[in-house]
Amino acid sequence: MDADLRFDRLEAKLDKLADAMVKLASIDTKIDGLLTHNNTQDSRLNKHSEEIDAHSIKLAVVAKSSGANEWFVRLLIAALVSGVAYMLRG
């Protein structure tokens, strides 16, 4: 009788241990999924970062060339105004 009671307690503890193992397995599966998702997000973020870097380089090149174009337009306007002033001098 005493042995049956001990076996019942031991069986209950084994059942709790089995339930805990099932929970651990499901948590492990969830963690694996989260790690996969995290790696996917990291790779996407790296791709976007590389694209942003490429755009910033292009923007720097365009800004440099537009600065030269701006000075050319300023010189052209100054020449036109000087020409008109010379013609109106008269």
Phi and psi in degrees as a GROMACS rama.xvg file:
@    title "Ramachandran Plot"
@    xaxis  label "Phi"
@    yaxis  label "Psi"
@TYPE xy
-66.3854  -35.3368  ASP-2
-67.81  -38.4561  ALA-3
-62.7008  -40.2654  ASP-4
-65.373  -41.0543  LEU-5
-66.5578  -40.5263  ARG-6
-65.0929  -36.121  PHE-7
-65.217  -42.3852  ASP-8
-65.6438  -41.6995  ARG-9
-63.7318  -40.4277  LEU-10
-65.244  -38.9681  GLU-11
-64.2591  -41.9707  ALA-12
-65.3011  -39.2297  LYS-13
-64.9987  -37.1085  LEU-14
-64.3214  -41.9654  ASP-15
-63.9231  -39.9447  LYS-16
-64.8855  -40.334  LEU-17
-64.3563  -41.296  ALA-18
-63.1824  -39.9903  ASP-19
-64.9918  -38.8044  ALA-20
-65.2176  -38.7875  MET-21
-64.3041  -42.2738  VAL-22
-63.75  -42.0402  LYS-23
-62.4214  -39.1565  LEU-24
-64.9068  -41.1257  ALA-25
-68.4262  -37.4904  SER-26
-65.7034  -40.2042  ILE-27
-61.6956  -40.5466  ASP-28
-63.4194  -42.3157  THR-29
-64.0565  -40.9797  LYS-30
-64.2577  -40.4898  ILE-31
-60.8799  -42.1908  ASP-32
-63.4726  -41.106  GLY-33
-66.4399  -38.1311  LEU-34
-64.8315  -40.7506  LEU-35
-62.4801  -44.9189  THR-36
-62.3902  -42.4296  HIS-37
-62.7826  -42.0193  ASN-38
-64.4715  -38.8321  ASN-39
-63.1622  -44.3977  THR-40
-64.3544  -39.5304  GLN-41
-61.8342  -43.7899  ASP-42
-66.2415  -38.7108  SER-43
-65.1193  -41.2487  ARG-44
-64.6478  -39.99  LEU-45
-63.286  -39.6022  ASN-46
-62.7018  -45.2881  LYS-47
-65.573  -37.0239  HIS-48
-63.8995  -41.2103  SER-49
-64.1194  -39.7579  GLU-50
-64.5897  -40.9918  GLU-51
-63.629  -41.6853  ILE-52
-61.7937  -41.8835  ASP-53
-63.6636  -41.2647  ALA-54
-66.242  -36.9616  HIS-55
-67.1585  -34.8735  SER-56
-66.3958  -44.1506  ILE-57
-61.9175  -39.6311  LYS-58
-64.0491  -39.1087  LEU-59
-64.7783  -39.6739  ALA-60
-66.4229  -43.0363  VAL-61
-66.2101  -39.3626  VAL-62
-63.9497  -38.896  ALA-63
-65.188  -45.8286  LYS-64
-71.0418  -32.5119  SER-65
-70.8356  -29.2287  SER-66
-64.2312  -41.7354  GLY-67
-65.6561  -40.8887  ALA-68
-63.909  -37.602  ASN-69
-63.6251  -41.8965  GLU-70
-66.1877  -36.1804  TRP-71
-63.0761  -43.2844  PHE-72
-65.5854  -39.8769  VAL-73
-62.2719  -43.6546  ARG-74
-63.7984  -38.8776  LEU-75
-63.4372  -44.6252  LEU-76
-64.0621  -42.9676  ILE-77
-61.8238  -40.226  ALA-78
-66.0776  -41.8371  ALA-79
-64.0463  -43.7845  LEU-80
-64.6729  -40.6104  VAL-81
-64.5967  -40.3484  SER-82
-64.5683  -43.1435  GLY-83
-64.5414  -42.5413  VAL-84
-62.6964  -38.453  ALA-85
-66.4545  -38.9137  TYR-86
-70.7824  -36.2043  MET-87
-78.2948  -14.886  LEU-88
-61.1262  -34.1626  ARG-89
